[in-house]
Amino acid sequence: MTKLRPETYSEAAADLRQDGFAVCRNCVDGSALKELVDEYERKILPLKHASEVRRELHGSPGSDGLPQVVHIQNMFEVPALERLAADPRLLNLASACLGGVGVRPVTNVELFDKPPNGNSSTATPPHQDNFYFRAKEPGVALWIALDEMDDDSGTLRYVQGSHLRGLRFHDWDWGPAGFAKNIYDYSDEDDANERSAGNLNPGDVVVHHGLTIHYASANMTSSRRRGLTLNYVAEHTAFTLADDIYQPALVFHICEAGHLMAAVPEGWSERHALAAACVECALAGCRCVDGGIQNTVRIDPAVGKLIVEITDAALMRQAIVALVRSGHAVHGKQRVLSMPMQLGTFEIPVPADSVSTARLPDKFFGVWKLMGEAASGCQTAASTDVSLCLQAGCGIYVEVQIPRSTMDALEGDSVALARAEQSSSAGVLTVHGADADIAVNHRRVDFHPCDGAADVSRVTWHSDGRQMLVENLPGHCRFHSDTWRRIDDADGPDSAAVLELVDDGKGRMGFWVVIGTWFGRVVGRPSSDILSDIVCKSLQHALATHADGLGSDPEVALQDYEATAGRVEGHGILRILHDFDASREGSLLLDGSDQQLRRDAHDDNILVEAWSGRRWKIRELPSQFTALGKLKRTITRSEER
């Protein structure tokens, strides 16, 4: 397989951004692909259902006595065509043109043909592809030439720059072409901006944006003019109209043999083909592994299963992360997190079942606020937003991130969507490296499902020691660059208390950290919640795409979760300033009376909420610490008598 120069991809991406289309010469082996399609037309086309084949009207019949073919959908019956979307050259081209992100196909490969000496029924009228797909972020089409073509044979024509002017109105096409809808208000300006893709040879690829207006005239020559089309979107694009039909997102289980297996509907070959192609694209396009992840994907129609075998078992976790980023979900969170994973030369440590006794360097300790980028320096985002991290010396942290301004803006559309914007979490931080500059956040409690990726960062400190830049390590699948500034007034580790939730009757986990006059508390989902065991790219995606398959109720998924931050106003007086539930903001979490903490009657290391009965284990509590109140002992029933 011929590899293209990196410059080829970057040049195509630049042309696409400017003009809305680009030509990539000799991108694939045109002669081999042409032979494959010739064989398809001989062996498969006669068996194809008429609903997937559009033919010429009023033209000369072909060698089979039927009107000549204009369009074939779902060309999945030949394995090489079924998996064509995962060809690395096409994947890399689509990815480059969509900004370097992972991509996935939204339909199976299609053939567009212009029969020789055609008539108006074979012309393709002006249209935009995203009118049909309705992707929130328009994708790209890769049009692969199978025959030599020029303007006379009906090569593609584009309205240069039209992708920058949004989606145009499309109306029904009542003409002979039988195209579903097209643009009728085609203007003189559009006409002036028309550009041809030019002469094309087999293997050349024309890529165009989903909003670029394009069309093709009939073939007026005596030669055939055929092209294969693949439509891609960025893998983070949550939905297209095609997804409604094919539903390519799958829910995988990890088998004992180490394979991944997902249920697919029996007898739906088109969906099987697209699902398999999407899986192969996710693995072949994995940016964390040079050359992608080698794999074998097969369908077992007898049991209705899609099975993925990863060639190198050491890359299983990277494979799961790649599938999750592409929209799939995987059962078995703890098993995934226990799998080895490497970032460059750094091997991700497996999270321990219990909290470590090792202490962090003092420079990590304190209350930190996430800062925003601004011309005048660091400042926070909207005044109603909060991003606080309380980091204790024992490693336990509580991070409360509530983008209230975004949530308020979305609440009119969907309360579920609005609440799903928040991203609070809690867990244990460990540091590594000779300079203690590699930080790993082991999230034990998270509002969003685990995405399988390790939360690993490199930390760079400002000279004053009160500001740190936290960035992803090279090779990490998630990019982030965040600046945090210390805001606490604490007098060192003796001014901090740390509690871990051990019993609330629902099997939930939680952490509560108090440092100086600040406190933060995060309590997770009940152990019975299916989302506690799922690896998925986000809560929004889990609810929008997988709720039915997982048996998850979206309303329930947004309840039984707590994220709270506030200030200490006195001994045993804690006021809530920011909360996942906005109605609680301004109220008291501890009031020194009905709402107070008491020591367990039999275990001094357990604190009990007097109003709820929740039990918290003391991880850190200095003897002179007063912010939580006097902590009187709980009175048992026998003592009451």
GUSEKOL-574022 format. One line per 2 residues: number of its first residue (from 1); for each residue z, x, y of C-alpha. Coordinates in nm, 4 decimals. Each point is the difference from the previous one (the first is absolute). Layout:
BEGIN
NUM) Z X Y | ...
//
This chain:
BEGIN
1) 0.0000 0.0000 0.0000 | -0.1071 0.1455 0.3344
3) 0.2849 0.0271 0.2507 | -0.0736 -0.0793 0.3625
5) 0.1078 0.2290 0.2810 | 0.3130 -0.1193 0.1873
7) -0.2121 0.0040 0.3161 | -0.2218 -0.2690 -0.1525
9) 0.2900 -0.2438 -0.0076 | 0.1286 0.0838 0.3476
11) -0.3489 -0.0267 0.1499 | -0.0542 -0.3390 -0.1647
13) 0.3382 -0.1212 0.1277 | -0.0850 0.1122 0.3549
15) -0.3371 -0.1780 -0.0096 | 0.1645 -0.3147 -0.1349
17) 0.2611 -0.0045 0.2767 | -0.2678 0.0350 0.2660
19) -0.2935 -0.2010 -0.1353 | 0.1479 -0.2258 -0.2676
21) -0.2095 0.1577 -0.2759 | -0.0789 0.3426 -0.1448
23) -0.2458 0.1494 -0.2494 | 0.1278 0.2436 -0.2636
25) -0.2912 0.1813 -0.1671 | -0.0060 0.0780 -0.3743
27) 0.3525 -0.1327 -0.0444 | -0.0380 -0.0940 -0.3688
29) -0.2455 0.0675 -0.2830 | -0.2650 -0.2568 0.0895
31) -0.2227 0.0510 -0.3014 | 0.2864 -0.0449 -0.2494
33) 0.1214 -0.3092 0.1805 | -0.3514 -0.1417 0.0128
35) -0.0406 0.0453 -0.3780 | 0.3325 -0.1765 -0.0505
37) -0.1097 -0.2995 0.2091 | -0.3392 -0.0103 -0.1710
39) 0.1793 -0.0281 -0.3350 | 0.2311 -0.2668 0.1428
41) -0.2974 -0.2068 0.1113 | -0.1580 0.0254 -0.3463
43) 0.3078 -0.0731 -0.2112 | 0.2582 -0.1847 0.2099
45) -0.1910 -0.1946 0.2641 | -0.1640 -0.2435 -0.2503
47) 0.3496 -0.0982 -0.1151 | 0.1479 -0.0337 0.3490
49) 0.1158 -0.3428 0.1160 | -0.2320 -0.1505 0.2593
51) 0.2885 -0.0428 0.2480 | 0.0229 0.3807 0.0337
53) -0.3719 0.0617 0.0526 | -0.1920 -0.1038 0.3118
55) -0.3790 -0.0012 -0.0341 | -0.3029 -0.0073 0.2271
57) -0.1355 -0.3381 0.1061 | -0.3728 -0.0771 -0.0109
59) -0.0900 0.3535 -0.1054 | -0.1887 0.1460 -0.2936
61) 0.1943 -0.0084 -0.3292 | 0.1264 0.3200 -0.1570
63) -0.0815 0.1395 -0.3443 | 0.2512 -0.2446 -0.1539
65) -0.1844 -0.2977 0.1488 | 0.2912 -0.0782 0.2366
67) 0.0080 0.0382 0.3783 | 0.0807 0.3575 0.0941
69) 0.3596 0.1057 0.0600 | 0.1403 0.0319 0.3521
71) 0.3754 0.0379 -0.0662 | 0.2244 0.0610 -0.3057
73) 0.3788 -0.0362 0.0216 | 0.2716 0.1459 -0.2246
75) -0.1895 0.2766 -0.1780 | 0.2944 0.0919 -0.2201
77) -0.1508 -0.0229 -0.3488 | -0.0964 0.3705 -0.0101
79) 0.3048 0.2343 0.0168 | -0.1648 0.2505 0.2346
81) -0.0741 -0.2789 0.2503 | 0.3372 -0.1673 -0.0547
83) 0.1797 0.3202 0.1096 | -0.2556 0.1173 0.2581
85) 0.2453 -0.0801 0.2819 | 0.2296 0.2783 -0.1322
87) -0.2666 0.2707 0.0319 | 0.1804 0.2724 0.2035
89) -0.2957 0.0477 0.2352 | -0.0100 -0.3684 0.0887
91) 0.3797 -0.0248 0.0188 | 0.0208 0.2993 0.2334
93) -0.2782 -0.1350 0.2196 | 0.1610 -0.3433 0.0295
95) 0.3402 0.1579 0.0621 | -0.1308 0.2308 0.2733
97) -0.1731 -0.2912 0.1731 | 0.3222 -0.2040 -0.0064
99) 0.2111 0.2747 0.1529 | 0.0949 0.2067 -0.3044
101) 0.2058 -0.2677 -0.1752 | -0.0150 -0.1082 -0.3629
103) -0.2583 -0.2718 -0.0648 | -0.0688 -0.2721 -0.2552
105) -0.3080 -0.2103 -0.0795 | 0.0120 -0.3722 0.0773
107) -0.2884 -0.1054 -0.2261 | -0.1863 0.1349 -0.2990
109) -0.3215 0.1905 0.0682 | -0.2992 -0.2106 0.1160
111) -0.3768 0.0535 0.0030 | -0.2196 -0.0986 0.2956
113) -0.3727 0.0002 -0.0779 | -0.3076 -0.0555 0.2144
115) -0.2874 -0.0883 -0.2364 | -0.3434 0.1475 0.0841
117) -0.2215 -0.2031 0.2318 | 0.2938 -0.2256 0.0733
119) 0.0213 -0.3066 0.2174 | 0.2582 -0.1313 0.2460
121) 0.2295 -0.1150 -0.2816 | 0.0809 0.3662 -0.0722
123) 0.0921 0.0906 0.3590 | 0.3685 0.0565 0.0758
125) 0.0941 -0.1596 0.3349 | 0.2389 0.1593 0.2537
127) 0.3649 -0.0222 -0.1102 | 0.3326 0.1853 -0.0152
129) 0.1622 0.0664 -0.3372 | 0.3537 -0.0681 0.1184
131) -0.0978 -0.3573 0.0768 | 0.0130 -0.0462 -0.3771
133) 0.2935 0.2264 -0.0880 | 0.2255 -0.0781 0.2998
135) 0.2009 0.3189 -0.0523 | 0.2611 0.0511 0.2710
137) -0.1306 0.3555 0.0289 | -0.3767 -0.0105 -0.0635
139) -0.1217 0.2304 -0.2734 | -0.3275 0.1803 -0.0625
141) -0.3044 -0.0635 -0.2199 | -0.1694 0.2850 -0.1828
143) -0.3679 -0.0832 -0.0566 | -0.1546 0.2326 -0.2635
145) -0.3798 0.0354 -0.0035 | -0.1635 -0.0208 -0.3444
147) -0.3636 0.0140 0.1167 | -0.1836 0.1744 0.2801
149) -0.0115 -0.2256 0.3025 | -0.1005 -0.0197 0.3633
151) -0.0335 -0.2630 0.2694 | -0.3010 -0.1581 -0.1700
153) 0.1908 -0.0514 -0.3245 | 0.2971 -0.1587 0.1730
155) 0.2492 0.2784 0.0603 | 0.3283 -0.0923 0.1664
157) 0.0091 -0.0592 0.3749 | 0.3137 0.0020 0.2148
159) 0.1147 -0.1089 0.3431 | 0.1429 0.3267 0.1260
161) 0.3597 -0.0299 0.1239 | 0.0375 -0.3667 -0.0999
163) 0.3085 0.0872 -0.2100 | 0.1875 0.0587 0.3248
165) -0.0555 -0.3534 0.1291 | 0.1796 -0.2106 -0.2589
167) -0.1036 -0.2733 -0.2397 | -0.2929 -0.2192 0.1081
169) -0.0518 -0.3680 -0.0751 | -0.1907 -0.0627 -0.3247
171) -0.1702 -0.3280 -0.0885 | -0.1609 -0.1392 -0.3135
173) -0.3357 0.1498 -0.0890 | -0.2406 -0.2871 -0.0638
175) -0.2963 0.2327 -0.0307 | -0.1854 0.1162 -0.3122
177) 0.2238 0.3050 -0.0601 | 0.2848 -0.2151 -0.1280
179) 0.2539 0.2348 0.1568 | 0.3329 -0.1793 0.0460
181) 0.0516 0.0537 0.3736 | -0.1445 0.2218 0.2698
183) 0.0007 0.0715 0.3738 | -0.2280 -0.2304 0.1989
185) 0.0966 0.1086 0.3528 | -0.1793 0.3323 -0.0458
187) -0.0533 0.1216 0.3570 | -0.2420 0.2209 0.1890
189) 0.2799 0.2574 0.0237 | 0.0334 -0.0033 -0.3792
191) -0.3737 0.0452 -0.0291 | 0.0074 0.2964 0.2397
193) 0.2756 0.1679 -0.2024 | -0.1757 -0.0313 -0.3359
195) -0.0179 0.3199 -0.2016 | -0.1575 0.0658 -0.3394
197) 0.1705 0.1885 -0.2811 | -0.3351 0.1786 -0.0313
199) -0.1775 0.1260 -0.3088 | 0.2353 0.0113 -0.2989
201) -0.0285 0.1712 -0.3363 | 0.1771 -0.0868 -0.3266
203) 0.3617 0.1194 0.0235 | 0.0224 -0.0297 0.3787
205) 0.2917 -0.2155 0.1160 | 0.0163 -0.2078 0.3168
207) 0.3556 -0.0917 0.0970 | 0.0690 -0.2711 0.2551
209) 0.3059 -0.1588 0.1567 | 0.1028 -0.3527 -0.0991
211) -0.0701 -0.1224 0.3556 | -0.3366 0.1712 0.0476
213) -0.2824 -0.2534 0.0332 | -0.2779 0.0860 -0.2434
215) -0.3055 -0.1544 -0.1618 | -0.3066 0.0921 -0.2047
217) -0.3520 -0.1397 0.0087 | -0.2126 -0.0867 -0.3014
219) -0.1695 0.2770 -0.1971 | -0.3644 0.0060 0.1047
221) -0.1014 0.2902 -0.2264 | -0.1096 0.0045 -0.3638
223) 0.3113 0.1967 -0.1131 | 0.3499 -0.1179 -0.0861
225) 0.2857 0.0425 0.2458 | 0.3444 -0.0165 -0.1651
227) 0.3496 0.0985 0.1077 | 0.3485 -0.0234 -0.1514
229) 0.2879 -0.1056 0.2229 | 0.3724 0.0735 -0.0240
231) 0.2444 -0.1521 0.2471 | 0.3287 0.1810 0.0656
233) 0.3086 -0.0712 0.2085 | 0.2976 0.2235 0.0749
235) 0.2475 -0.0340 -0.2865 | 0.2757 -0.1055 0.2411
237) -0.2054 -0.3047 0.1019 | 0.2074 -0.2818 -0.1417
239) -0.2625 -0.2698 -0.0412 | -0.3697 -0.0884 0.0036
241) -0.1666 -0.3264 -0.0962 | -0.1414 0.1749 -0.3077
243) 0.3574 0.0622 -0.1169 | 0.0418 -0.3769 -0.0247
245) -0.2713 -0.0022 -0.2652 | 0.0589 0.3208 -0.1928
247) 0.3755 0.0562 0.0607 | -0.0235 0.3719 -0.0836
249) 0.3699 0.0821 0.0592 | 0.1853 0.0411 -0.3319
251) 0.3620 0.0197 -0.1171 | 0.0501 0.2914 -0.2407
253) 0.2641 0.0744 -0.2615 | 0.0772 0.3518 -0.1237
255) -0.0520 0.0089 -0.3780 | 0.2015 0.2081 -0.2424
257) -0.3078 0.2131 -0.0679 | -0.0045 0.0929 0.3683
259) -0.2999 -0.2150 0.0864 | -0.0167 -0.2647 0.2710
261) -0.0949 -0.3527 -0.1027 | -0.0755 -0.3110 0.2057
263) -0.0956 -0.3530 -0.0970 | -0.3457 -0.1215 0.0994
265) -0.1363 -0.3526 -0.0544 | -0.1880 -0.0331 -0.3247
267) -0.3731 -0.0639 0.0147 | -0.0477 0.0945 0.3659
269) -0.2250 0.3042 -0.0321 | -0.0863 0.0267 0.3703
271) 0.3648 0.0268 0.0944 | 0.0688 0.2439 -0.2836
273) -0.2765 0.2258 0.1296 | 0.1160 -0.0033 0.3614
275) 0.3649 0.0522 -0.0965 | -0.0957 0.3018 -0.2115
277) -0.2143 0.1404 0.2818 | 0.2828 -0.0461 0.2524
279) 0.2426 0.1830 -0.2306 | -0.2439 0.2878 -0.0486
281) -0.0608 0.0224 0.3758 | 0.3743 0.0156 0.0692
283) 0.0501 0.2837 -0.2492 | -0.3206 0.1938 0.0705
285) 0.0660 -0.0203 0.3744 | 0.3665 0.1094 -0.0164
287) 0.0486 0.2382 0.2934 | 0.3173 0.1558 -0.1445
289) -0.1853 0.1577 -0.2940 | -0.2983 0.2303 0.0530
291) -0.3035 -0.1615 -0.1630 | 0.1833 -0.3265 -0.0680
293) 0.1919 -0.1061 -0.3103 | -0.1976 0.0118 -0.3242
295) 0.0304 -0.3221 -0.1956 | -0.1472 -0.2409 -0.2498
297) -0.0100 -0.3710 0.0829 | -0.0917 -0.2558 -0.2630
299) 0.0213 -0.3735 -0.0524 | 0.1341 -0.1441 -0.3250
301) -0.1504 -0.3516 0.0098 | 0.1767 -0.1015 -0.3211
303) 0.3395 0.0079 0.1736 | -0.1172 -0.0383 0.3593
305) 0.1305 0.3406 0.1122 | -0.1255 0.2773 0.2261
307) 0.1300 0.3359 -0.1263 | 0.0198 0.3216 0.2033
309) 0.0472 0.3346 -0.1712 | 0.0851 0.2961 0.2254
311) -0.1445 0.3251 -0.1381 | 0.2834 0.2189 0.1335
313) 0.3328 -0.1729 -0.0698 | 0.1661 0.2150 0.2691
315) -0.2031 -0.1931 0.2587 | 0.1190 -0.3453 -0.1102
317) 0.2176 -0.0546 0.3067 | -0.2788 0.1087 0.2355
319) -0.2277 -0.2411 -0.1855 | 0.2467 -0.2854 0.0483
321) 0.0318 0.0821 0.3701 | -0.3806 -0.0020 0.0312
323) -0.0254 -0.3400 -0.1713 | 0.2766 -0.1437 0.2168
325) -0.1644 0.1242 0.3196 | -0.3183 -0.1745 -0.1148
327) 0.1766 -0.3365 -0.0298 | 0.1284 -0.0121 -0.3595
329) 0.3615 -0.0403 -0.1123 | 0.1923 0.1677 -0.2830
331) 0.3099 -0.1173 -0.1876 | 0.2787 0.2532 -0.0642
333) 0.1290 0.1462 0.3277 | 0.2655 0.2254 -0.1547
335) -0.2394 0.1351 -0.2596 | -0.2535 0.0844 0.2702
337) 0.2594 0.1763 0.2161 | 0.1118 0.2098 -0.2975
339) -0.3520 0.1380 -0.0498 | -0.0739 0.3546 0.1240
341) -0.1990 0.0384 0.3196 | -0.1227 0.3085 0.1833
343) -0.0921 0.0482 0.3660 | -0.1688 0.3382 0.0233
345) 0.2602 0.2448 -0.1342 | 0.2912 -0.2406 0.0548
347) 0.1137 -0.2008 -0.3019 | 0.1588 -0.3295 0.1013
349) 0.3590 -0.0205 -0.1288 | 0.0735 -0.3010 -0.2204
351) 0.2585 -0.2270 0.1686 | 0.3416 0.0153 -0.1634
353) 0.1706 -0.3154 -0.1262 | 0.3124 0.0825 0.2007
355) 0.0600 0.1342 0.3497 | 0.0134 0.3811 0.0115
357) 0.3154 0.1808 0.1113 | -0.2049 0.2670 0.1807
359) 0.0280 -0.0195 0.3777 | -0.2850 0.0210 0.2471
361) -0.0206 0.2656 0.2711 | 0.1900 -0.1279 0.3048
363) -0.3174 -0.0167 0.2109 | -0.1153 -0.3088 -0.1958
365) 0.3228 -0.1931 0.0677 | 0.0105 -0.2722 0.2657
367) -0.1626 -0.3116 0.1417 | -0.3711 0.0421 0.0665
369) -0.2439 -0.2149 0.1949 | -0.3749 -0.0013 -0.0609
371) -0.1872 0.0914 0.3151 | -0.3493 -0.1087 0.1110
373) -0.2791 0.2102 0.1438 | -0.0443 -0.0330 0.3769
375) -0.1592 0.2025 0.2745 | 0.3358 0.0495 0.1680
377) 0.1609 0.1277 -0.3182 | 0.1967 -0.1721 -0.2731
379) 0.1012 -0.3571 0.0544 | 0.0628 -0.2957 -0.2225
381) -0.2428 -0.2814 -0.0728 | 0.0641 -0.3588 0.1087
383) 0.3607 -0.0546 0.1119 | 0.0513 -0.2635 -0.2695
385) -0.1069 0.2350 -0.2804 | 0.2444 0.2181 -0.1889
387) -0.0475 0.3057 -0.2197 | 0.3362 0.1586 -0.0782
389) 0.1034 0.2374 -0.2778 | 0.3665 0.0730 -0.0733
391) 0.0152 0.3191 -0.2095 | 0.3293 0.0947 -0.1649
393) 0.0875 0.3498 -0.1092 | 0.0216 -0.1042 -0.3671
395) -0.3734 -0.0811 0.0078 | 0.0237 -0.3784 0.0178
397) -0.1998 -0.1534 0.2813 | -0.0673 -0.3465 0.1384
399) -0.3213 -0.0563 0.1936 | -0.0429 -0.3254 0.1910
401) -0.3529 -0.0613 0.1287 | -0.0595 -0.3438 0.1500
403) -0.3156 -0.0278 0.2173 | 0.1228 -0.3153 0.1698
405) -0.2882 -0.0178 0.2503 | -0.2579 0.0045 -0.2815
407) 0.2004 -0.2454 -0.2088 | 0.0324 -0.2424 0.2917
409) -0.3746 0.0209 0.0656 | -0.0808 -0.0816 -0.3633
411) 0.2612 -0.2687 -0.0570 | -0.2223 -0.2710 0.1436
413) -0.2548 0.0706 -0.2732 | 0.2370 0.0578 -0.2913
415) 0.3737 0.0579 -0.0245 | -0.0588 0.1794 -0.3301
417) -0.2592 0.2304 0.1560 | 0.2273 0.0685 0.2974
419) 0.3028 0.0904 -0.2126 | -0.2106 0.2200 -0.2258
421) -0.0654 0.2313 0.2977 | 0.3519 0.1465 -0.0094
423) 0.0571 0.3136 -0.2093 | 0.3711 0.0760 -0.0272
425) 0.1260 0.2093 -0.2907 | 0.2946 0.2023 -0.1278
427) 0.0535 0.2744 -0.2540 | 0.0687 0.3686 -0.0377
429) -0.1565 0.2915 0.1879 | -0.0321 0.3381 -0.1715
431) -0.1284 0.3169 0.1679 | -0.1884 0.2876 -0.1583
433) -0.1610 0.3327 0.0807 | 0.1437 0.3285 0.1229
435) 0.0220 -0.1393 0.3528 | 0.1171 -0.3480 -0.1093
437) -0.3084 -0.1384 0.1728 | -0.1371 -0.2189 -0.2799
439) 0.1677 -0.3412 -0.0100 | -0.0284 -0.2542 -0.2823
441) 0.1166 -0.3566 0.0643 | 0.0988 -0.1605 -0.3309
443) -0.0162 -0.3660 0.0968 | 0.2546 -0.1958 -0.2017
445) -0.0313 -0.3184 0.2081 | -0.3226 -0.1127 0.1654
447) -0.1287 -0.3265 0.1404 | -0.3506 0.0855 -0.1188
449) -0.0892 0.0623 -0.3634 | -0.0148 0.3656 -0.1017
451) -0.3520 0.1426 0.0443 | 0.0507 0.2789 -0.2551
453) -0.0506 0.2828 0.2486 | 0.2809 0.2439 0.0722
455) 0.1400 -0.0122 0.3537 | -0.0302 0.3732 0.0727
457) -0.0141 0.1550 0.3469 | 0.0164 0.3307 0.1786
459) 0.2589 0.0080 0.2776 | -0.0427 0.2109 0.3142
461) 0.2933 0.0235 0.2400 | -0.0072 0.0074 0.3782
463) 0.1823 0.2920 0.1576 | 0.2840 -0.2251 0.1226
465) 0.0721 -0.1176 -0.3573 | -0.0028 -0.3633 0.1117
467) -0.3616 -0.0766 -0.0762 | -0.2039 0.0376 -0.3195
469) -0.3644 -0.0466 -0.0890 | -0.0483 -0.1505 -0.3473
471) -0.3499 0.0401 -0.1476 | -0.1586 -0.0460 -0.3422
473) -0.0616 0.3040 -0.2195 | -0.3661 0.1011 -0.0514
475) -0.1491 -0.1943 -0.2887 | 0.2261 -0.3019 0.0521
477) -0.1771 -0.3344 -0.0389 | 0.1719 -0.1424 0.3093
479) -0.0389 0.1475 0.3474 | 0.2910 -0.0172 0.2396
481) 0.1244 0.1992 0.2972 | 0.3205 -0.1381 0.1500
483) 0.2349 0.1355 0.2625 | 0.3698 -0.0899 -0.0348
485) 0.2699 0.0727 0.2610 | 0.3731 0.0104 -0.0601
487) 0.1809 -0.2629 0.2085 | 0.3490 -0.0133 -0.1531
489) 0.3289 0.0931 0.1643 | 0.1626 0.1005 -0.3299
491) 0.2454 0.2904 -0.0256 | -0.1306 0.1300 -0.3336
493) 0.0270 -0.1156 -0.3619 | 0.3606 -0.1184 0.0473
495) -0.1341 -0.2785 0.2221 | -0.2112 -0.1515 -0.2823
497) 0.0664 -0.2467 -0.2806 | -0.2370 -0.0818 -0.2855
499) 0.0225 -0.2975 -0.2372 | -0.2167 -0.0933 -0.2993
501) -0.0306 -0.3601 -0.1201 | 0.1041 -0.0189 -0.3655
503) 0.0552 -0.3725 -0.0602 | -0.1230 -0.3075 0.1824
505) -0.0582 -0.2289 -0.2980 | -0.3789 0.0376 0.0211
507) -0.0488 0.3595 -0.1096 | -0.1139 0.1113 0.3429
509) 0.0216 0.3548 0.1342 | 0.0994 0.0864 0.3542
511) 0.1378 0.2700 0.2296 | 0.2152 -0.0217 0.3146
513) 0.0325 0.2984 0.2330 | 0.2202 0.0221 0.3087
515) -0.0339 0.3050 0.2270 | 0.1940 0.0163 0.3250
517) -0.0541 -0.3311 0.1755 | -0.3138 -0.0940 -0.1970
519) -0.0370 -0.1732 -0.3329 | -0.2919 -0.0920 -0.2252
521) -0.0080 -0.1999 -0.3206 | -0.2828 -0.0844 -0.2422
523) 0.0400 -0.2232 -0.3068 | -0.2913 -0.0372 -0.2406
525) -0.1450 -0.2614 -0.2276 | 0.1807 -0.1551 -0.2972
527) -0.0623 0.1877 -0.3245 | -0.1735 -0.3125 -0.1343
529) -0.2692 0.0142 0.2711 | -0.3295 0.1057 -0.1594
531) -0.0892 0.1965 0.3140 | 0.2882 0.2376 -0.0795
533) -0.1967 0.1276 -0.3014 | -0.3516 -0.0017 0.1459
535) -0.1955 0.2924 0.1412 | -0.2294 -0.1408 0.2699
537) -0.1315 0.1187 0.3346 | 0.1948 -0.2462 0.2175
539) 0.1892 -0.3252 0.0005 | -0.2794 -0.1676 0.1942
541) -0.2510 0.1008 -0.2668 | 0.2300 -0.1026 -0.2855
543) 0.0441 -0.3481 0.1477 | -0.3637 -0.0495 0.1048
545) -0.1665 0.1405 -0.3119 | 0.2402 0.0074 -0.2941
547) 0.2538 -0.2791 0.0598 | -0.1476 -0.2338 -0.2622
549) -0.0500 0.2730 -0.2592 | 0.3521 0.1314 0.0492
551) 0.1596 -0.3436 0.0147 | 0.1534 0.0863 0.3384
553) 0.0872 -0.2702 0.2532 | -0.0892 0.1314 0.3495
555) 0.2863 -0.1913 0.1607 | 0.2558 0.1397 -0.2441
557) -0.1453 0.3491 0.0416 | 0.0960 -0.0059 0.3679
559) 0.3585 -0.1051 -0.0624 | 0.3042 0.1733 -0.1472
561) -0.0746 0.3168 0.1939 | 0.2048 0.1427 0.2855
563) -0.0687 0.2645 0.2632 | 0.2544 0.0314 0.2794
565) 0.0811 0.2500 0.2747 | 0.2553 -0.0176 0.2782
567) 0.2968 0.1530 0.1827 | 0.3706 0.0443 -0.0655
569) 0.1962 -0.1769 0.2748 | 0.3495 0.0724 -0.1276
571) 0.2094 0.0454 -0.3118 | -0.1597 -0.2302 -0.2564
573) -0.2337 -0.1583 0.2609 | -0.3721 0.0504 -0.0750
575) -0.2605 -0.1882 0.2033 | -0.3554 -0.0550 -0.1272
577) -0.2675 0.1050 0.2501 | -0.3055 -0.0003 -0.2264
579) -0.0488 -0.2016 -0.3171 | -0.2721 -0.1007 -0.2448
581) 0.1162 -0.3555 0.0759 | -0.0237 -0.0255 0.3794
583) 0.2503 -0.2877 0.0075 | 0.2778 0.2452 -0.0962
585) -0.0599 0.2324 0.2949 | 0.2977 -0.0015 0.2377
587) 0.2455 -0.1241 -0.2641 | 0.2826 0.2010 -0.1585
589) -0.0358 0.1535 -0.3433 | 0.3703 0.0918 0.0003
591) 0.2348 -0.1881 0.2313 | 0.3392 0.1391 -0.1067
593) 0.1096 -0.3414 -0.1261 | -0.1904 -0.2223 -0.2414
595) -0.2794 0.2552 -0.0310 | 0.1712 0.3201 -0.0990
597) -0.0021 0.2580 -0.2764 | 0.2991 0.0376 -0.2315
599) 0.0777 0.2511 -0.2727 | -0.0298 -0.1229 -0.3562
601) 0.3326 -0.0929 -0.1588 | -0.0476 0.2497 -0.2831
603) -0.2466 0.2620 0.1272 | 0.0495 0.1796 0.3322
605) -0.3594 0.1174 -0.0162 | -0.1376 -0.3549 0.0262
607) -0.0171 -0.2063 0.3208 | -0.0423 -0.3768 -0.0241
609) -0.1558 -0.2309 0.2593 | 0.2699 -0.2618 0.0629
611) -0.2572 -0.2696 0.0837 | -0.2515 0.0552 -0.2856
613) 0.1712 0.1953 -0.2767 | -0.2640 0.2737 0.0029
615) 0.1332 0.3316 -0.1279 | -0.0888 0.3326 0.1616
617) 0.0738 0.3422 -0.1474 | 0.1242 0.2639 0.2444
619) -0.2312 0.2999 0.0089 | 0.1478 0.1512 0.3153
621) 0.3024 -0.1208 0.1962 | 0.2062 0.2529 0.1996
623) 0.3730 -0.0704 0.0041 | 0.0097 -0.0511 0.3778
625) -0.3100 -0.2227 0.0116 | 0.0772 -0.3279 0.1813
627) -0.3355 -0.1671 0.0720 | 0.0244 -0.2187 -0.3141
629) 0.3495 -0.1239 0.0869 | 0.3396 0.0398 -0.1699
631) -0.1356 -0.0646 -0.3524 | 0.2994 -0.1900 -0.1361
633) 0.0251 -0.0522 -0.3729 | -0.1416 -0.3186 -0.1527
635) 0.2738 -0.2385 -0.1109 | -0.0347 -0.1102 -0.3631
637) 0.0888 -0.3499 -0.1212 | 0.3045 0.1305 -0.1874
639) 0.1290 0.1597 0.3202 | -0.0484 -0.3287 0.1843
641) 0.2284 -0.1700 -0.2562
//
